[in-house]
């Protein structure tokens, strides 16, 4: 798999029945290793190792309903009170991050009202904070620490 713009993390992979799998520590199971999953697992390690998010606060690939349609988010980090801290959209390294990706995560965030959003293809990371008072997004250099205070 392609080297990404993250620290080198120890990720557990295995081969089975001519397919490659990677262990997801949040879902606690091996999942098929696709380019997007490679990015998603690096983001999970980034959240757990660098941003100190507790595992119990991180949700991965769960369905939700938006305007009557079934959608699926990549990653959400909640806080101790259950409010959404960060909504994250992962793309494969070969996928350019376009306005469509920002629009997608903004639409999804109407459902969650996360304080921060992150969009990444593993090579480029974009972080923004939503100013609910002025209804504007502000780009940030990084995400804050996500550990409980």
N, CA, C and O atoms as a GROMACS GRO file, in nm:
protein
  596
    1UNK      N    1   0.084  -0.119   0.000
    1UNK     CA    2   0.000   0.000   0.000
    1UNK      C    3   0.088   0.125   0.000
    1UNK      O    4   0.204   0.123   0.041
    2UNK      N    5   0.030   0.231  -0.047
    2UNK     CA    6   0.099   0.359  -0.062
    2UNK      C    7   0.135   0.422   0.072
    2UNK      O    8   0.059   0.413   0.169
    3UNK      N    9   0.252   0.486   0.077
    3UNK     CA   10   0.292   0.560   0.197
    3UNK      C   11   0.206   0.685   0.205
    3UNK      O   12   0.185   0.755   0.106
    4UNK      N   13   0.156   0.712   0.326
    4UNK     CA   14   0.066   0.825   0.347
    4UNK      C   15   0.133   0.933   0.431
    4UNK      O   16   0.240   0.911   0.488
    5UNK      N   17   0.070   1.049   0.439
    5UNK     CA   18   0.123   1.163   0.514
    5UNK      C   19   0.079   1.155   0.660
    5UNK      O   20   0.019   1.248   0.714
    6UNK      N   21   0.110   1.043   0.722
    6UNK     CA   22   0.088   1.019   0.864
    6UNK      C   23   0.217   0.960   0.919
    6UNK      O   24   0.305   0.919   0.844
    7UNK      N   25   0.228   0.956   1.051
    7UNK     CA   26   0.339   0.884   1.111
    7UNK      C   27   0.330   0.737   1.070
    7UNK      O   28   0.224   0.691   1.027
    8UNK      N   29   0.438   0.665   1.085
    8UNK     CA   30   0.437   0.522   1.057
    8UNK      C   31   0.373   0.450   1.176
    8UNK      O   32   0.429   0.446   1.285
    9UNK      N   33   0.256   0.394   1.153
    9UNK     CA   34   0.184   0.323   1.259
    9UNK      C   35   0.198   0.173   1.238
    9UNK      O   36   0.217   0.127   1.125
   10UNK      N   37   0.190   0.099   1.347
   10UNK     CA   38   0.189  -0.048   1.339
   10UNK      C   39   0.046  -0.092   1.312
   10UNK      O   40  -0.038  -0.092   1.402
   11UNK      N   41   0.021  -0.130   1.189
   11UNK     CA   42  -0.111  -0.177   1.150
   11UNK      C   43  -0.102  -0.327   1.123
   11UNK      O   44  -0.007  -0.374   1.060
   12UNK      N   45  -0.200  -0.401   1.169
   12UNK     CA   46  -0.198  -0.546   1.156
   12UNK      C   47  -0.273  -0.586   1.031
   12UNK      O   48  -0.390  -0.552   1.014
   13UNK      N   49  -0.205  -0.659   0.942
   13UNK     CA   50  -0.268  -0.708   0.820
   13UNK      C   51  -0.253  -0.859   0.812
   13UNK      O   52  -0.168  -0.918   0.878
   14UNK      N   53  -0.336  -0.920   0.730
   14UNK     CA   54  -0.325  -1.063   0.705
   14UNK      C   55  -0.381  -1.093   0.567
   14UNK      O   56  -0.459  -1.015   0.512
   15UNK      N   57  -0.340  -1.206   0.513
   15UNK     CA   58  -0.394  -1.255   0.387
   15UNK      C   59  -0.479  -1.377   0.414
   15UNK      O   60  -0.442  -1.463   0.494
   16UNK      N   61  -0.593  -1.383   0.348
   16UNK     CA   62  -0.682  -1.497   0.363
   16UNK      C   63  -0.765  -1.512   0.236
   16UNK      O   64  -0.827  -1.416   0.190
   17UNK      N   65  -0.766  -1.632   0.181
   17UNK     CA   66  -0.844  -1.662   0.060
   17UNK      C   67  -0.817  -1.561  -0.051
   17UNK      O   68  -0.910  -1.507  -0.112
   18UNK      N   69  -0.690  -1.535  -0.076
   18UNK     CA   70  -0.644  -1.445  -0.182
   18UNK      C   71  -0.690  -1.300  -0.164
   18UNK      O   72  -0.696  -1.225  -0.261
   19UNK      N   73  -0.722  -1.262  -0.041
   19UNK     CA   74  -0.759  -1.124  -0.012
   19UNK      C   75  -0.674  -1.074   0.104
   19UNK      O   76  -0.632  -1.152   0.189
   20UNK      N   77  -0.650  -0.944   0.105
   20UNK     CA   78  -0.572  -0.884   0.213
   20UNK      C   79  -0.667  -0.811   0.307
   20UNK      O   80  -0.759  -0.741   0.263
   21UNK      N   81  -0.643  -0.827   0.436
   21UNK     CA   82  -0.728  -0.768   0.539
   21UNK      C   83  -0.642  -0.683   0.633
   21UNK      O   84  -0.522  -0.704   0.646
   22UNK      N   85  -0.708  -0.588   0.699
   22UNK     CA   86  -0.643  -0.504   0.799
   22UNK      C   87  -0.731  -0.504   0.923
   22UNK      O   88  -0.854  -0.502   0.914
   23UNK      N   89  -0.667  -0.505   1.040
   23UNK     CA   90  -0.743  -0.508   1.165
   23UNK      C   91  -0.788  -0.367   1.202
   23UNK      O   92  -0.708  -0.274   1.206
   24UNK      N   93  -0.917  -0.355   1.230
   24UNK     CA   94  -0.975  -0.228   1.274
   24UNK      C   95  -0.993  -0.235   1.425
   24UNK      O   96  -1.075  -0.314   1.473
   25UNK      N   97  -0.919  -0.154   1.502
   25UNK     CA   98  -0.927  -0.162   1.648
   25UNK      C   99  -1.058  -0.108   1.705
   25UNK      O  100  -1.090  -0.135   1.821
   26UNK      N  101  -1.133  -0.034   1.628
   26UNK     CA  102  -1.261   0.018   1.674
   26UNK      C  103  -1.370  -0.086   1.653
   26UNK      O  104  -1.447  -0.116   1.744
   27UNK      N  105  -1.376  -0.142   1.533
   27UNK     CA  106  -1.477  -0.245   1.503
   27UNK      C  107  -1.435  -0.381   1.557
   27UNK      O  108  -1.514  -0.475   1.560
   28UNK      N  109  -1.309  -0.391   1.600
   28UNK     CA  110  -1.252  -0.513   1.658
   28UNK      C  111  -1.265  -0.634   1.566
   28UNK      O  112  -1.305  -0.742   1.607
   29UNK      N  113  -1.230  -0.611   1.438
   29UNK     CA  114  -1.233  -0.720   1.341
   29UNK      C  115  -1.145  -0.683   1.222
   29UNK      O  116  -1.110  -0.567   1.202
   30UNK      N  117  -1.112  -0.785   1.144
   30UNK     CA  118  -1.039  -0.762   1.020
   30UNK      C  119  -1.138  -0.722   0.912
   30UNK      O  120  -1.246  -0.779   0.901
   31UNK      N  121  -1.100  -0.622   0.833
   31UNK     CA  122  -1.183  -0.575   0.722
   31UNK      C  123  -1.097  -0.579   0.595
   31UNK      O  124  -0.974  -0.572   0.602
   32UNK      N  125  -1.162  -0.591   0.481
   32UNK     CA  126  -1.089  -0.597   0.354
   32UNK      C  127  -1.008  -0.468   0.337
   32UNK      O  128  -1.059  -0.358   0.356
   33UNK      N  129  -0.883  -0.485   0.299
   33UNK     CA  130  -0.791  -0.372   0.283
   33UNK      C  131  -0.806  -0.313   0.143
   33UNK      O  132  -0.754  -0.368   0.046
   34UNK      N  133  -0.875  -0.202   0.135
   34UNK     CA  134  -0.887  -0.124   0.011
   34UNK      C  135  -0.804   0.004   0.031
   34UNK      O  136  -0.764   0.034   0.143
   35UNK      N  137  -0.778   0.078  -0.076
   35UNK     CA  138  -0.704   0.204  -0.058
   35UNK      C  139  -0.774   0.299   0.041
   35UNK      O  140  -0.706   0.364   0.121
   36UNK      N  141  -0.906   0.309   0.036
   36UNK     CA  142  -0.978   0.396   0.130
   36UNK      C  143  -0.966   0.343   0.273
   36UNK      O  144  -0.954   0.420   0.368
   37UNK      N  145  -0.972   0.211   0.289
   37UNK     CA  146  -0.959   0.152   0.423
   37UNK      C  147  -0.819   0.176   0.479
   37UNK      O  148  -0.803   0.197   0.599
   38UNK      N  149  -0.718   0.175   0.393
   38UNK     CA  150  -0.581   0.205   0.434
   38UNK      C  151  -0.575   0.345   0.495
   38UNK      O  152  -0.514   0.366   0.600
   39UNK      N  153  -0.640   0.441   0.430
   39UNK     CA  154  -0.646   0.578   0.482
   39UNK      C  155  -0.725   0.580   0.612
   39UNK      O  156  -0.681   0.640   0.711
   40UNK      N  157  -0.842   0.515   0.614
   40UNK     CA  158  -0.927   0.515   0.734
   40UNK      C  159  -0.852   0.461   0.855
   40UNK      O  160  -0.864   0.517   0.964
   41UNK      N  161  -0.776   0.353   0.839
   41UNK     CA  162  -0.704   0.295   0.952
   41UNK      C  163  -0.590   0.386   0.999
   41UNK      O  164  -0.559   0.389   1.118
   42UNK      N  165  -0.529   0.459   0.908
   42UNK     CA  166  -0.428   0.557   0.949
   42UNK      C  167  -0.493   0.672   1.027
   42UNK      O  168  -0.437   0.720   1.125
   43UNK      N  169  -0.610   0.715   0.984
   43UNK     CA  170  -0.681   0.822   1.056
   43UNK      C  171  -0.718   0.774   1.196
   43UNK      O  172  -0.704   0.849   1.293
   44UNK      N  173  -0.764   0.650   1.208
   44UNK     CA  174  -0.797   0.596   1.340
   44UNK      C  175  -0.675   0.598   1.431
   44UNK      O  176  -0.685   0.640   1.547
   45UNK      N  177  -0.560   0.554   1.381
   45UNK     CA  178  -0.438   0.556   1.463
   45UNK      C  179  -0.400   0.700   1.499
   45UNK      O  180  -0.359   0.727   1.612
   46UNK      N  181  -0.415   0.792   1.405
   46UNK     CA  182  -0.389   0.935   1.430
   46UNK      C  183  -0.477   0.985   1.544
   46UNK      O  184  -0.430   1.055   1.634
   47UNK      N  185  -0.605   0.950   1.541
   47UNK     CA  186  -0.698   0.994   1.645
   47UNK      C  187  -0.662   0.934   1.781
   47UNK      O  188  -0.662   1.004   1.882
   48UNK      N  189  -0.633   0.804   1.783
   48UNK     CA  190  -0.604   0.736   1.908
   48UNK      C  191  -0.466   0.771   1.964
   48UNK      O  192  -0.452   0.800   2.083
   49UNK      N  193  -0.365   0.770   1.879
   49UNK     CA  194  -0.227   0.787   1.924
   49UNK      C  195  -0.186   0.934   1.941
   49UNK      O  196  -0.120   0.969   2.038
   50UNK      N  197  -0.225   1.018   1.846
   50UNK     CA  198  -0.179   1.156   1.848
   50UNK      C  199  -0.279   1.252   1.912
   50UNK      O  200  -0.240   1.345   1.983
   51UNK      N  201  -0.405   1.231   1.887
   51UNK     CA  202  -0.508   1.320   1.941
   51UNK      C  203  -0.568   1.267   2.070
   51UNK      O  204  -0.653   1.332   2.132
   52UNK      N  205  -0.525   1.149   2.111
   52UNK     CA  206  -0.562   1.090   2.241
   52UNK      C  207  -0.713   1.069   2.258
   52UNK      O  208  -0.764   1.077   2.369
   53UNK      N  209  -0.782   1.042   2.149
   53UNK     CA  210  -0.925   1.012   2.157
   53UNK      C  211  -0.945   0.874   2.221
   53UNK      O  212  -0.880   0.778   2.178
   54UNK      N  213  -1.030   0.862   2.320
   54UNK     CA  214  -1.060   0.729   2.375
   54UNK      C  215  -1.131   0.643   2.270
   54UNK      O  216  -1.216   0.693   2.196
   55UNK      N  217  -1.096   0.516   2.263
   55UNK     CA  218  -1.158   0.426   2.165
   55UNK      C  219  -1.309   0.429   2.171
   55UNK      O  220  -1.377   0.423   2.069
   56UNK      N  221  -1.362   0.439   2.293
   56UNK     CA  222  -1.507   0.435   2.310
   56UNK      C  223  -1.577   0.557   2.250
   56UNK      O  224  -1.699   0.556   2.234
   57UNK      N  225  -1.503   0.661   2.219
   57UNK     CA  226  -1.562   0.780   2.160
   57UNK      C  227  -1.562   0.776   2.007
   57UNK      O  228  -1.627   0.859   1.943
   58UNK      N  229  -1.490   0.680   1.947
   58UNK     CA  230  -1.473   0.674   1.802
   58UNK      C  231  -1.572   0.575   1.741
   58UNK      O  232  -1.581   0.461   1.785
   59UNK      N  233  -1.645   0.620   1.639
   59UNK     CA  234  -1.737   0.535   1.564
   59UNK      C  235  -1.691   0.530   1.420
   59UNK      O  236  -1.650   0.632   1.364
   60UNK      N  237  -1.697   0.411   1.359
   60UNK     CA  238  -1.648   0.392   1.223
   60UNK      C  239  -1.758   0.332   1.136
   60UNK      O  240  -1.823   0.235   1.174
   61UNK      N  241  -1.777   0.391   1.019
   61UNK     CA  242  -1.867   0.342   0.915
   61UNK      C  243  -2.002   0.293   0.970
   61UNK      O  244  -2.030   0.174   0.974
   62UNK      N  245  -2.082   0.388   1.010
   62UNK     CA  246  -2.217   0.355   1.057
   62UNK      C  247  -2.318   0.430   0.973
   62UNK      O  248  -2.295   0.542   0.928
   63UNK      N  249  -2.432   0.364   0.953
   63UNK     CA  250  -2.538   0.426   0.874
   63UNK      C  251  -2.617   0.526   0.956
   63UNK      O  252  -2.630   0.514   1.078
   64UNK      N  253  -2.668   0.625   0.887
   64UNK     CA  254  -2.760   0.722   0.946
   64UNK      C  255  -2.854   0.769   0.836
   64UNK      O  256  -2.828   0.745   0.718
   65UNK      N  257  -2.961   0.834   0.874
   65UNK     CA  258  -3.060   0.883   0.778
   65UNK      C  259  -3.046   1.034   0.764
   65UNK      O  260  -3.042   1.107   0.862
   66UNK      N  261  -3.039   1.078   0.639
   66UNK     CA  262  -3.029   1.220   0.608
   66UNK      C  263  -3.131   1.250   0.499
   66UNK      O  264  -3.120   1.198   0.388
   67UNK      N  265  -3.228   1.333   0.529
   67UNK     CA  266  -3.334   1.370   0.434
   67UNK      C  267  -3.402   1.246   0.377
   67UNK      O  268  -3.433   1.240   0.258
   68UNK      N  269  -3.425   1.147   0.463
   68UNK     CA  270  -3.494   1.026   0.422
   68UNK      C  271  -3.409   0.924   0.348
   68UNK      O  272  -3.459   0.819   0.308
   69UNK      N  273  -3.281   0.954   0.328
   69UNK     CA  274  -3.190   0.864   0.257
   69UNK      C  275  -3.091   0.802   0.354
   69UNK      O  276  -3.048   0.867   0.450
   70UNK      N  277  -3.054   0.677   0.330
   70UNK     CA  278  -2.954   0.609   0.411
   70UNK      C  279  -2.815   0.652   0.364
   70UNK      O  280  -2.781   0.639   0.246
   71UNK      N  281  -2.736   0.702   0.456
   71UNK     CA  282  -2.598   0.744   0.429
   71UNK      C  283  -2.508   0.670   0.527
   71UNK      O  284  -2.555   0.608   0.622
   72UNK      N  285  -2.378   0.678   0.503
   72UNK     CA  286  -2.281   0.614   0.593
   72UNK      C  287  -2.162   0.708   0.610
   72UNK      O  288  -2.100   0.750   0.512
   73UNK      N  289  -2.131   0.741   0.734
   73UNK     CA  290  -2.014   0.824   0.759
   73UNK      C  291  -1.891   0.735   0.772
   73UNK      O  292  -1.903   0.616   0.799
   74UNK      N  293  -1.773   0.794   0.753
   74UNK     CA  294  -1.648   0.720   0.771
   74UNK      C  295  -1.612   0.711   0.918
   74UNK      O  296  -1.603   0.601   0.974
   75UNK      N  297  -1.591   0.826   0.982
   75UNK     CA  298  -1.549   0.827   1.124
   75UNK      C  299  -1.613   0.947   1.192
   75UNK      O  300  -1.618   1.057   1.137
   76UNK      N  301  -1.660   0.925   1.314
   76UNK     CA  302  -1.703   1.035   1.401
   76UNK      C  303  -1.640   1.012   1.537
   76UNK      O  304  -1.637   0.899   1.588
   77UNK      N  305  -1.591   1.120   1.595
   77UNK     CA  306  -1.542   1.116   1.733
   77UNK      C  307  -1.642   1.195   1.817
   77UNK      O  308  -1.666   1.313   1.792
   78UNK      N  309  -1.698   1.128   1.917
   78UNK     CA  310  -1.791   1.193   2.009
   78UNK      C  311  -1.716   1.238   2.134
   78UNK      O  312  -1.598   1.208   2.149
   79UNK      N  313  -1.783   1.309   2.221
   79UNK     CA  314  -1.725   1.350   2.349
   79UNK      C  315  -1.796   1.275   2.460
   79UNK      O  316  -1.889   1.198   2.435
   80UNK      N  317  -1.754   1.297   2.583
   80UNK     CA  318  -1.812   1.228   2.698
   80UNK      C  319  -1.961   1.254   2.711
   80UNK      O  320  -2.035   1.168   2.759
   81UNK      N  321  -2.006   1.373   2.669
   81UNK     CA  322  -2.149   1.405   2.680
   81UNK      C  323  -2.230   1.359   2.558
   81UNK      O  324  -2.350   1.384   2.550
   82UNK      N  325  -2.164   1.291   2.464
   82UNK     CA  326  -2.233   1.237   2.347
   82UNK      C  327  -2.242   1.331   2.229
   82UNK      O  328  -2.297   1.294   2.125
   83UNK      N  329  -2.190   1.452   2.242
   83UNK     CA  330  -2.193   1.544   2.129
   83UNK      C  331  -2.079   1.511   2.032
   83UNK      O  332  -1.974   1.461   2.073
   84UNK      N  333  -2.101   1.538   1.904
   84UNK     CA  334  -2.001   1.509   1.802
   84UNK      C  335  -1.889   1.613   1.808
   84UNK      O  336  -1.914   1.733   1.803
   85UNK      N  337  -1.765   1.564   1.818
   85UNK     CA  338  -1.649   1.654   1.815
   85UNK      C  339  -1.594   1.670   1.675
   85UNK      O  340  -1.570   1.781   1.628
   86UNK      N  341  -1.575   1.555   1.606
   86UNK     CA  342  -1.512   1.558   1.473
   86UNK      C  343  -1.583   1.460   1.380
   86UNK      O  344  -1.604   1.344   1.416
   87UNK      N  345  -1.620   1.507   1.263
   87UNK     CA  346  -1.674   1.424   1.156
   87UNK      C  347  -1.566   1.414   1.049
   87UNK      O  348  -1.514   1.516   1.004
   88UNK      N  349  -1.533   1.292   1.010
   88UNK     CA  350  -1.419   1.271   0.920
   88UNK      C  351  -1.462   1.195   0.795
   88UNK      O  352  -1.530   1.093   0.804
   89UNK      N  353  -1.421   1.246   0.681
   89UNK     CA  354  -1.445   1.182   0.553
   89UNK      C  355  -1.311   1.137   0.497
   89UNK      O  356  -1.219   1.218   0.483
   90UNK      N  357  -1.301   1.008   0.465
   90UNK     CA  358  -1.177   0.951   0.411
   90UNK      C  359  -1.197   0.916   0.264
   90UNK      O  360  -1.300   0.860   0.226
   91UNK      N  361  -1.102   0.949   0.184
   91UNK     CA  362  -1.098   0.914   0.042
   91UNK      C  363  -0.973   0.832   0.017
   91UNK      O  364  -0.877   0.839   0.095
   92UNK      N  365  -0.973   0.755  -0.089
   92UNK     CA  366  -0.854   0.680  -0.129
   92UNK      C  367  -0.746   0.778  -0.173
   92UNK      O  368  -0.777   0.888  -0.217
   93UNK      N  369  -0.617   0.738  -0.162
   93UNK     CA  370  -0.508   0.829  -0.201
   93UNK      C  371  -0.517   0.878  -0.345
   93UNK      O  372  -0.473   0.988  -0.375
   94UNK      N  373  -0.573   0.797  -0.434
   94UNK     CA  374  -0.584   0.837  -0.574
   94UNK      C  375  -0.701   0.929  -0.603
   94UNK      O  376  -0.718   0.973  -0.717
   95UNK      N  377  -0.781   0.959  -0.503
   95UNK     CA  378  -0.899   1.043  -0.521
   95UNK      C  379  -0.866   1.186  -0.479
   95UNK      O  380  -0.823   1.210  -0.366
   96UNK      N  381  -0.886   1.279  -0.570
   96UNK     CA  382  -0.862   1.420  -0.538
   96UNK      C  383  -0.970   1.470  -0.443
   96UNK      O  384  -1.086   1.430  -0.452
   97UNK      N  385  -0.932   1.558  -0.354
   97UNK     CA  386  -1.029   1.619  -0.264
   97UNK      C  387  -1.082   1.744  -0.333
   97UNK      O  388  -1.010   1.841  -0.355
   98UNK      N  389  -1.209   1.738  -0.366
   98UNK     CA  390  -1.274   1.846  -0.441
   98UNK      C  391  -1.381   1.914  -0.355
   98UNK      O  392  -1.404   1.875  -0.240
   99UNK      N  393  -1.443   2.014  -0.412
   99UNK     CA  394  -1.553   2.081  -0.343
   99UNK      C  395  -1.664   1.983  -0.309
   99UNK      O  396  -1.732   1.998  -0.207
  100UNK      N  397  -1.684   1.882  -0.394
  100UNK     CA  398  -1.787   1.781  -0.367
  100UNK      C  399  -1.763   1.711  -0.234
  100UNK      O  400  -1.859   1.682  -0.162
  101UNK      N  401  -1.638   1.683  -0.201
  101UNK     CA  402  -1.607   1.617  -0.073
  101UNK      C  403  -1.642   1.708   0.044
  101UNK      O  404  -1.696   1.663   0.145
  102UNK      N  405  -1.610   1.837   0.031
  102UNK     CA  406  -1.645   1.933   0.137
  102UNK      C  407  -1.796   1.946   0.150
  102UNK      O  408  -1.849   1.952   0.261
  103UNK      N  409  -1.866   1.948   0.036
  103UNK     CA  410  -2.012   1.957   0.038
  103UNK      C  411  -2.072   1.833   0.104
  103UNK      O  412  -2.168   1.843   0.181
  104UNK      N  413  -2.016   1.716   0.074
  104UNK     CA  414  -2.065   1.592   0.132
  104UNK      C  415  -2.052   1.593   0.284
  104UNK      O  416  -2.149   1.564   0.355
  105UNK      N  417  -1.935   1.627   0.335
  105UNK     CA  418  -1.916   1.626   0.480
  105UNK      C  419  -1.999   1.736   0.547
  105UNK      O  420  -2.045   1.719   0.660
  106UNK      N  421  -2.019   1.848   0.479
  106UNK     CA  422  -2.104   1.955   0.533
  106UNK      C  423  -2.250   1.908   0.541
  106UNK      O  424  -2.319   1.937   0.639
  107UNK      N  425  -2.297   1.837   0.438
  107UNK     CA  426  -2.433   1.781   0.442
  107UNK      C  427  -2.447   1.682   0.556
  107UNK      O  428  -2.543   1.688   0.633
  108UNK      N  429  -2.350   1.592   0.568
  108UNK     CA  430  -2.354   1.493   0.676
  108UNK      C  431  -2.354   1.562   0.812
  108UNK      O  432  -2.420   1.517   0.906
  109UNK      N  433  -2.280   1.671   0.822
  109UNK     CA  434  -2.269   1.739   0.950
  109UNK      C  435  -2.399   1.807   0.992
  109UNK      O  436  -2.416   1.840   1.109
  110UNK      N  437  -2.491   1.829   0.899
  110UNK     CA  438  -2.622   1.883   0.936
  110UNK      C  439  -2.692   1.787   1.032
  110UNK      O  440  -2.776   1.827   1.112
  111UNK      N  441  -2.656   1.660   1.022
  111UNK     CA  442  -2.716   1.557   1.107
  111UNK      C  443  -2.647   1.547   1.243
  111UNK      O  444  -2.709   1.507   1.342
  112UNK      N  445  -2.518   1.582   1.250
  112UNK     CA  446  -2.438   1.558   1.371
  112UNK      C  447  -2.394   1.685   1.445
  112UNK      O  448  -2.370   1.680   1.566
  113UNK      N  449  -2.385   1.797   1.376
  113UNK     CA  450  -2.340   1.923   1.436
  113UNK      C  451  -2.204   1.910   1.505
  113UNK      O  452  -2.185   1.960   1.617
  114UNK      N  453  -2.111   1.844   1.438
  114UNK     CA  454  -1.975   1.830   1.493
  114UNK      C  455  -1.906   1.966   1.496
  114UNK      O  456  -1.930   2.052   1.411
  115UNK      N  457  -1.820   1.983   1.595
  115UNK     CA  458  -1.744   2.108   1.606
  115UNK      C  459  -1.641   2.120   1.494
  115UNK      O  460  -1.617   2.229   1.442
  116UNK      N  461  -1.580   2.006   1.459
  116UNK     CA  462  -1.473   2.004   1.358
  116UNK      C  463  -1.504   1.902   1.251
  116UNK      O  464  -1.579   1.807   1.272
  117UNK      N  465  -1.445   1.924   1.134
  117UNK     CA  466  -1.452   1.828   1.026
  117UNK      C  467  -1.312   1.808   0.970
  117UNK      O  468  -1.229   1.899   0.970
  118UNK      N  469  -1.288   1.688   0.923
  118UNK     CA  470  -1.160   1.655   0.861
  118UNK      C  471  -1.191   1.581   0.732
  118UNK      O  472  -1.276   1.492   0.729
  119UNK      N  473  -1.122   1.618   0.626
  119UNK     CA  474  -1.132   1.547   0.499
  119UNK      C  475  -0.990   1.512   0.459
  119UNK      O  476  -0.901   1.598   0.459
  120UNK      N  477  -0.968   1.385   0.425
  120UNK     CA  478  -0.833   1.342   0.389
  120UNK      C  479  -0.837   1.232   0.284
  120UNK      O  480  -0.930   1.151   0.279
  121UNK      N  481  -0.734   1.231   0.200
  121UNK     CA  482  -0.710   1.117   0.112
  121UNK      C  483  -0.580   1.048   0.154
  121UNK      O  484  -0.522   0.969   0.078
  122UNK      N  485  -0.535   1.078   0.273
  122UNK     CA  486  -0.413   1.020   0.326
  122UNK      C  487  -0.288   1.097   0.288
  122UNK      O  488  -0.185   1.087   0.355
  123UNK      N  489  -0.297   1.173   0.181
  123UNK     CA  490  -0.184   1.253   0.135
  123UNK      C  491  -0.204   1.400   0.171
  123UNK      O  492  -0.108   1.470   0.204
  124UNK      N  493  -0.327   1.445   0.163
  124UNK     CA  494  -0.364   1.582   0.198
  124UNK      C  495  -0.474   1.577   0.303
  124UNK      O  496  -0.571   1.503   0.289
  125UNK      N  497  -0.456   1.655   0.408
  125UNK     CA  498  -0.554   1.660   0.517
  125UNK      C  499  -0.607   1.803   0.527
  125UNK      O  500  -0.530   1.899   0.524
  126UNK      N  501  -0.738   1.816   0.538
  126UNK     CA  502  -0.802   1.946   0.556
  126UNK      C  503  -0.886   1.941   0.683
  126UNK      O  504  -0.962   1.847   0.705
  127UNK      N  505  -0.871   2.042   0.766
  127UNK     CA  506  -0.944   2.051   0.892
  127UNK      C  507  -1.022   2.182   0.892
  127UNK      O  508  -0.971   2.285   0.848
  128UNK      N  509  -1.143   2.178   0.940
  128UNK     CA  510  -1.218   2.302   0.955
  128UNK      C  511  -1.307   2.295   1.078
  128UNK      O  512  -1.344   2.188   1.126
  129UNK      N  513  -1.339   2.412   1.126
  129UNK     CA  514  -1.425   2.428   1.243
  129UNK      C  515  -1.547   2.506   1.197
  129UNK      O  516  -1.535   2.602   1.121
  130UNK      N  517  -1.664   2.463   1.244
  130UNK     CA  518  -1.786   2.532   1.204
  130UNK      C  519  -1.825   2.635   1.308
  130UNK      O  520  -1.838   2.605   1.426
  131UNK      N  521  -1.844   2.757   1.261
  131UNK     CA  522  -1.890   2.867   1.345
  131UNK      C  523  -2.042   2.872   1.328
  131UNK      O  524  -2.094   2.926   1.231
  132UNK      N  525  -2.113   2.813   1.425
  132UNK     CA  526  -2.258   2.802   1.414
  132UNK      C  527  -2.327   2.938   1.424
  132UNK      O  528  -2.432   2.959   1.365
  133UNK      N  529  -2.268   3.030   1.497
  133UNK     CA  530  -2.328   3.163   1.512
  133UNK      C  531  -2.332   3.238   1.379
  133UNK      O  532  -2.433   3.300   1.345
  134UNK      N  533  -2.222   3.230   1.303
  134UNK     CA  534  -2.213   3.301   1.175
  134UNK      C  535  -2.234   3.211   1.054
  134UNK      O  536  -2.226   3.256   0.940
  135UNK      N  537  -2.261   3.082   1.079
  135UNK     CA  538  -2.286   2.985   0.971
  135UNK      C  539  -2.172   2.983   0.869
  135UNK      O  540  -2.194   2.992   0.749
  136UNK      N  541  -2.047   2.971   0.920
  136UNK     CA  542  -1.929   2.969   0.834
  136UNK      C  543  -1.832   2.861   0.880
  136UNK      O  544  -1.825   2.826   0.998
  137UNK      N  545  -1.757   2.809   0.783
  137UNK     CA  546  -1.648   2.716   0.813
  137UNK      C  547  -1.518   2.794   0.815
  137UNK      O  548  -1.496   2.883   0.733
  138UNK      N  549  -1.432   2.760   0.909
  138UNK     CA  550  -1.300   2.821   0.918
  138UNK      C  551  -1.196   2.709   0.913
  138UNK      O  552  -1.202   2.615   0.992
  139UNK      N  553  -1.103   2.718   0.820
  139UNK     CA  554  -1.000   2.616   0.810
  139UNK      C  555  -0.902   2.630   0.926
  139UNK      O  556  -0.870   2.740   0.970
  140UNK      N  557  -0.854   2.515   0.973
  140UNK     CA  558  -0.759   2.507   1.085
  140UNK      C  559  -0.634   2.436   1.036
  140UNK      O  560  -0.635   2.367   0.935
  141UNK      N  561  -0.525   2.453   1.110
  141UNK     CA  562  -0.400   2.383   1.078
  141UNK      C  563  -0.403   2.239   1.123
  141UNK      O  564  -0.335   2.154   1.065
  142UNK      N  565  -0.481   2.209   1.227
  142UNK     CA  566  -0.482   2.075   1.286
  142UNK      C  567  -0.609   2.060   1.369
  142UNK      O  568  -0.684   2.156   1.387
  143UNK      N  569  -0.631   1.940   1.418
  143UNK     CA  570  -0.740   1.916   1.512
  143UNK      C  571  -0.689   1.937   1.654
  143UNK      O  572  -0.570   1.919   1.680
  144UNK      N  573  -0.777   1.974   1.745
  144UNK     CA  574  -0.735   1.984   1.886
  144UNK      C  575  -0.719   1.844   1.945
  144UNK      O  576  -0.758   1.745   1.884
  145UNK      N  577  -0.661   1.838   2.063
  145UNK     CA  578  -0.656   1.711   2.136
  145UNK      C  579  -0.800   1.670   2.168
  145UNK      O  580  -0.884   1.756   2.194
  146UNK      N  581  -0.827   1.541   2.164
  146UNK     CA  582  -0.964   1.492   2.181
  146UNK      C  583  -0.983   1.414   2.310
  146UNK      O  584  -1.085   1.348   2.328
  147UNK      N  585  -0.886   1.422   2.399
  147UNK     CA  586  -0.894   1.345   2.523
  147UNK      C  587  -0.986   1.415   2.624
  147UNK      O  588  -1.004   1.536   2.617
  148UNK      N  589  -1.042   1.338   2.716
  148UNK     CA  590  -1.128   1.399   2.817
  148UNK      C  591  -1.047   1.486   2.913
  148UNK      O  592  -0.932   1.453   2.945
  149UNK      N  593  -1.105   1.593   2.955
  149UNK     CA  594  -1.038   1.683   3.050
  149UNK      C  595  -1.090   1.660   3.189
  149UNK      O  596  -1.047   1.726   3.284
   0.00000   0.00000   0.00000
